[in-house]
Amino acid sequence: MKMPLPDSMVSLIEEVKSLFPDDPKTQRMFEKCFSNTYETTIRSQKDGTTFVITGDIPAMWLRDSTAQVRPYLLLAEVDTNMADLIEGVIAKQISYINHDPYANAFNEESNGNRYHNDKTDMTALMWERKYEIDSLCYPIQLAYLFWKSTGRTSHFNKSFHQAVESILNVWKIEQNHSEHSDYHFERDGCPPQDTLSHEGKGAPVTYTGMTWSGFRPSDDACQYGYLIPSNMFAVVCLRQLAEIAQQVLGDDELTHTALHLADEINQGIQTYGKVDHPKFGTIYAYETDGLGNYNLMDDANVPSLLSLPYLGYCEIDDPTYLNTRAFILSKDNPYYFEGTAAKGIGSPHTPENYIWHIALAIQGMTASNLEERDEILSLFKQTDANQHLMHEGFDVNNPEQYTRPWFSWANSMFSEFLLYYCQYSVKGSPFYKKLNLEKNINKR
């Protein structure tokens, strides 16, 4: 039985639908996608925390759960119950990080359920232990945006402080992964992208100032250990953490540590993360090892190179970003696909010629003109397989062929795209300052 929608959600749905009076398809898509996370994936816990399944997998990802509830921050501005629910998500994420900062997905309780019996340091609470930088970035981002949206600071408690100290420690250890890290991960009988080479330590890297990641936000193994967009996301989140430490916690030491680490990682990005491309000029690489090897591509999952302005790392008109964007939205990107029904960015995580609704949402939100956003909206309407919901990947020649019929992250990303299209954005997010939201906020 579905939970009844809160009045704040119904109100915003009706408000957005009113902006498309002659477009019932867009109305229905927003209504279904925006309510999907709330109706199907959120589970309030007896301890006041909130568990959020990713959809068709019964586990909670630190990354996905943040993206799933992020559009609801617009509701949390005026809806105390929704704010409580999101604060519960933050509390659950923090408890998981304090359990093990290297794990990416967790069970609702310590039941021993897991994706696979991997060779790594597992516990009964973990669903999977693929170490990904973004898994630690997203909870910081959500805590920051929740503060900006609601004014609440109660979530910046002792557990939060313990978690961010753990995050900082991991990121500093992983600046010297080969020498200082004990993390390892091996999976038997799987495709190469599901395990780490070199006895679970990954391909060799050298010190760059950046922090190492075993896996991408797709949960696929990194080819080279310095994942550039995830390091960029870490820079943004470290600066957000410094603002929290300075303005809320009054912790000068934490402020200094966060800013210093952000500067070290950013210097590494700017020194080792750029490539002079013969066709596109100076662009950002997707991955590097600091040893002269580069992986030039982009992946549909966020953080991605396409998402840099969305993350807040740079402006939409940044020259290097524009060069990089031109590259990744071209056939020079091995995971850019064009077909008879759609074109966009896919992933090695899904079949060839499959592109992702998540990447379309990011492309639309980082577009510099309304024409491109209109084109993206049209693509959404043509590629939902008449389900009024989003999917993971779909065939560019036949959108009725798709992966993951129930994927809450994709539904939330479409919702956030359409909200941005209609001049709504979450307080504290990079795009908020670009929009004149006062008339919309006052209506709510």
N, C-alpha and C positions, 0 to 999 in steps of 0.2 A: 504494500500500500504506500503510495507516494505521500510525502509530507506536503501539507498545504503551503503554498508560497507565501512568504512574508509580504505584508502590505507594501513595504518599501520596494521590493522586487517587482511586484505587480505594477506599481506606479511607474517605475522606470521603464519596464517593458512597454507599457501603454504609451508612455511619452515618446519612446524611440519609434514605435510603430506609427505614431501619428505623423512622423516626419517622412513616411513613405506611403502616403494615402492611396496611391495608385499602383502599389507594388506588393501584392499579397505574399509573393514568394519570400521577399526579404523580411517582411513582417513575421512570417511563420518560422523562418530560419532563426531569427534572433530570439523569438519567444522560446523555441525548443533548446537552442544552444545555451542561452544565458541561464536557463533554469536547470539544465542537465546536471551540472556539478552538485547543486543543492539537493536535487531530487534523488540522485542515484549514487553519490559517492561519499557523502559526509555522514560520519557516525560520531555522535557526541558520547563521551566517555564519563563514567561515574566520578572520575577525579577532576572533571572540569576541562580536560583536554579534548581535542577534536582529532579523530582519525579520518584520513581521506584516502580512499582507494583510488588507483589511477584509472579504473574503469574495468576492463575485462581481466585484470590481474588483481588478486585480492590483497595487494601490499601497498604500502604508502612510500612513495618516493619523495625525498626532500625537495627535489627539483619540481616535479609535477605538481605536488600539493600546493606549492607557492603559486605557480602559474594558474592552477585551477581556481583558487580563491581570489586572485589579484583583482579581477574586475568587481568583485563584491565590496572592495574597499570604498567604492562610490556609495554603496548602501550604508556601510558602517559609519559614514559621516553623520547620518541622521537616525540610524537604527541601532539601538543599544544591544539588542539580541544578536544582530548580525556581527556587531563589534565583538561581543563576547565569544561568538563562534570562531571568529578569525583569531582572536587572542588565544583561544584553545588550540588552534593549529600551530601557532608559534610555540606555545608551551610544549606541545607534542614533539615538534621538530627539535627544540632545544634539548629535551630529554633524550632523544635519539642520538644527537651529537655527543652528549655527555656519556652515552653508553659506548659509542665507538665512532669517532669522526671519520673513519675510513669507509664506513658502510654507506651505500646509496639508497637502500630500500629496506623497510622494516615490516614486521608483522604487527597485528593489532594487540597481540599478547605473546608471551614467551611460549609458543607452541611448537617450535622446531620446524615449522614450515619453511621451505626454501626453494629457490629456483633449481639449484643443482648442488650436489655435494662437492663443493670446490675445495681446492687445497689453499686455504687461507685461514685466518683466525676467526672462525664463526662462533656465534652464540645462538641460543634458541629464539632470540628476539629478532634476529636478522633474516631477511628474505634473500639478500644478496650483498656482497662486499666488494663491489667494483669501485675503486677509489676514483672520484671525479671532482675536480676543483669546484665545478658549478654546484655540486651538492652542498657545499659549505657556503657558497655565495648567496644562494637563493633565500635561506632563512634570515641572513643579515638584511637582505633587500626587503623581505616582507616585514620584518620588525621595524625597519626604518620607515617604510611607506605607511605602515599602520600608525606609527607615531604621528606622521605628518597629516594623515587623514582624520584621525580621531582626537589627537592631542593627548592620548593616554601614554603614560610612562610606566605603568605597573608591570609591564612585561620585561622591563629592564631590571631584573632582579638578580639575586645571587646565582641562580641557575644560568641565566643569560650570560653573566660575567664569566662564569666557569666555562661555558661553551665557547665564547669568543677567545678566551685565553687558549683553549684547546685548538681552535682554528688557526690562530696565529702561530702556535707551536708547530702544527702540522705543516703549514705553508713554509715556515722557515726551515724545518727539517728537509722538506722536499725541494728546497733550493739546491740541496746537495744530495740528491736522491741516491746516487751510486755509493756514496761514502757513509751517509748518516741514517738512511731509512731502513726499517725492518719490514716494510710492507712488501707483500708478495701475493700473487694470485695466479693460480693455474686451474684450468678446467679440462677434463679429459673428454675425448670423443666429441669434439665440437669444432665448428668452423674457426679459422685462425683469428677472426675478429673478437672471439669470445674468451680469449685467454692471452696472457702475457708471455712473451718469449724470454729466453735467457733465464730459465728456471724460475719464472714468475716475476722477474724484476723488470722486464721490458727492455727494449733496445737501448744501447749505451747512449748516454748524454754527458755533456760537460757543463760546468757552472756558467750561467748566463746572467744571473740575477732573477730570472723568472722562476716560477715554482712548477714542479713536475706534476703531470697527471697520468694515471694509468689508462683511463678510459675517457671517451668523449661523452657529451650529453646524450648521445644515442645509445649509450652503454656498449659501444664498440671500442675495441682497443685502439689506442693511439698508435700511429705508425712511428712518429717521433714524439718524445715525451713532453716537449714544450708546446702545449696547445694554445695558440695565440689568442683566439677570442675568449677562452676561459681565463687566461691571465689578464686580459683587459677587463673582464667582468670583476675579477678579484681586485683590481686597482680601484674600480668604481665603488665596490662594496667596502673596501678598506677606508676610503675617504668618507663614506657614509658612517662607518663605525667610528671614525675619529670625531665626526660631528656629534654623534650620540654621546661619546665619552666626554667631550668638552662641554656640551650644552645641557646634558641630563645627568650624567654620572659624576661630573666634576673630577674626572680622573685624568690628570695631566700625563701620567706615565703611559696609560693606554692610548691616549691621543697621539703622543709622540711615536709610540711603537707602531701603531697602525699607519700613520703617515710615512714613517721611515720605510716600512716594508712596501707600501704602495709605490714610493719613489724608486726603490730598488727594482721592483718588478717592472715598472714602467720604463725604466732605463734599459732593462733587458729587452723589452718589446721593441723599443725604438732602435736599439743597436743590432739585435739579432732577428727581428721579426719582419723585416722589410726585404723585398726583392725588386730589382730593376727588371721589369718585364719588357721584352722588345716591342710588344704591341700596345700595352696599356700603361707603360711608365712605371713609376714606383707604386707597388701594391703591397698589402700585407699577406704574408704566407699564412696558411692554416695551421701548420705545424713545423717545428724545426727541432734539431737536436743540439744546436750550438757548435756542431762539428762541420758545418758547411752543407748539410742536407736539408732540403725544404720539401714540403708537401703543398702544392698549389691546388687548392680546391675550396669548396665550401660545402657544408652539410646543412640539411633542413632544420636540425635541432638547434635550440637556443640555449647557450650563447653560440652565435655564428658570426662570421665576418659581416654578413648582411645586416645583422642586428645591432651593430655598434652604436648608432645614434639612439636606438631604442633602449639599450643598456645605459647610455649616458657617457660612453667613452669619448665620443667626438660629436661634432655637429653634422647635420645632413650634408652641408656644403663643404666639408673638409676635403681638400684636394686628394689626399691619399685614399680616403674612404671612397670618393667618387671613382677613382681609378680602379680600386678593388671591386666596387659594385659593378662597374662595367665588365670586369673580368668574370665575376661569378654569375652574372646574368647573361653569359655568352656560352657558346659551345666549347670555349677553351676550358671552362670548368667541367671536369669529367662527370659531375653530377647535376648538370643542367640539361633538362630534357624538353624537347618540343614535339608536339603531336597534333593531331587533327582537332582535338578537343581542348587542349590546354598547353601551357608551357610554364616552367618554373624549376625550382631546385628540389632535388630528391636526396637520396642518402644511400651509402653502401649497406645500410641497415635493411633496406627494402629492395625489391627487384628493380632491374634496369627499366627505364622509361616510366617509373612511378615517381610522381612529385607529391609534395606534402602540403596540406592545408596550413600547417603552422608556418611554413616558409612563405606562402602566399600572404598570410596576415602580416608577417614582418615586412615583406616587400611593399605592401600597401601602406603600412604605417611609416616606413622610411622613404616613401616616394616624395619627390620635391614638387609634384604638381597634382592637381585634382584629376587630370585626365588619366594618369596611371592608377590612381585610387579607384576611379570609376571602372577601369578595365579589370582590376582585381576583384571588385564587387561582382562584376558580371561573371568572372570565372568561378567564384564561389557558388553563384546561383546555378551555374551549368554543370557543376561537378559534385553535387551532394548525393548523386544517385537517387534522387527523389525521396531521400530520407529526411530532409530538413536538418540533418546533422552532419558534422565533419568527420573525417576519417584520418588515419595515419598517412598512408600513401595511396595514390590511385593512378591508374594507367592513363597516360596523356592522350591515348587514342580511344579509350573506353572507360570513362569514370565509374561505370558500374562494377568494374573490377577494382577492388580496394582491399587494404589490410585494416584490421581492427575496427569492427563496426561500433565498438563502444570505447571511445578514447577521449576522456574528459578534457585533457590538455588542449586538444585541437578545437573542441567546442568553445572553450574559454578564450582561445586566441582569436577565433572568428568574432566572438562577442566583443573583445577588446578592440579589434580592428573596426567593427561597425560603430562602436561607441566613439572612437577617435574620429571616424568619418563624420559623425554627428556632433563633433566638437565637445566631447566629454573625455576627460583624462584624469587619472588618479593623482591626487595631491602628492607632491614630492617627486613625481616621476619626471623624466627629462622633457616630456612633451607638454607637461601641465602649463609651464610658463609660456608656451607658444599659443595657447588657446585662450580665448576670452570666455571663461566659464561662468562668470558671475550670474548671468541671467538664468543659466541652467541650474546652478546650485541653489539660487534663491527660490526657484520653482519647487525644488524638492524640500 
